[in-house]
Amino acid sequence: MFRRIERALETIALGSTPLETIQQAANFIAEHFADDLGIRGGRIYAQDDGSYELVETFGDTSRKPVGLRVWKTYPPFEQLLDVGSVVMKRDDPRLDQRLEAELGTREWFAAIAVADAHFVLSFDVEPSGADDENLVATLNIIRLAINQKLREERMMAIMEDARLIQNSILPRHLPSPGDFEIAARTVAAEIVGGDFYDVITLDDNIFDVVVADATGHGLPAALQVRDVFTGLRMGLSREFKVTRTVQRLNRIIHRSRLATKFVTMFLAEIGLEGSVIYCNAGHPASLLMRTDGTVVRLSTGGMILGPNPSATYAIGIDTIGAGDLLVLYTDGITEATGEDSDEEYGQERLAQAVRAARHLDPLAIVDRVFSDVEEFSAVTPPEDDQTLVVVKRRAPEPEEIPA
């Protein structure tokens, strides 16, 4: 019966409020399980300080007493709030006979508390040959199924809030410092993800670009990303050196109490004259692609952030010339697998896709790479979060030859 009721409630759309979801579930049960359960209708009470107010009715039940209040100290409600469900014969001495007559209670008084006892469902039940133990068991099945539906609703609301928070820390507009152009995209495997990118302008001559990936995905990884964002912004705003910023961030993540405590990150400080100072903290090597298509893999740095609070990090130094590209990405790109095999997309395919599109603007390159990965894997949504950032230094316009 539980599986049947659970599957039935899965077909009910989540309401805009817990009350709406409870009402939809109650109506569905009264309509589809009346013969099995003897439930003809009932009432929904909402907690209000020291009492419960009758706010809705469902099924074959009169709306006449809507607005009536029942105190928490009413003996059936006291028992209900203690054990979660209660069943009593209509003539039970613990029942207020005048109140139950006004409400229209039938042969049995039966009720459950749901949503952490914020709501009470009282059912009009006319069981055929059933005893109170079987009815209690049935009501507990309904209580568990409705609570599961409400937990799903709360989780969806939490995830939506997390999505909004995550979107708020991703840059809305990417700058175009000097003769550099930047484009980026991130695609989460779930509603929220553990990937993160940012572009931070330090002064008129220097900007930072970063990509990070918290282990796993979903809500814990998204919350860890928030710490990365905060730590980076605070560190870089205080004019810390690249290595000091990374070491400080490593200690922040190590102290985190979240379930996921490991983050890979690539951070590059780029001067408008073309200097690149970077640190790779256990992240896939970023690709520095020259105009002729050759690739330098930027891997200097240290271990992933989080496991060792005393970890030290080195910096790598390179240059980005006119027409060169810097490509930052997460392993959701390179570890995407083929539709019918375990073969990964890999760094080499990524390099080939970028090489073929290197003469285009960064946004077009990002589009090309994501299209190539989607065509390779044919998995939507992706199995892991995917992020790509392309930084391109514009080549000078060719001088016109005088006629």
Summary of the structure (lengths in Angstrom):
residues: 403
radius of gyration: 30.3
end to end distance: 89.0
largest distance: 109.5
contacts: 1332
relative contact order: 0.09
helix: 36%
strand: 28%
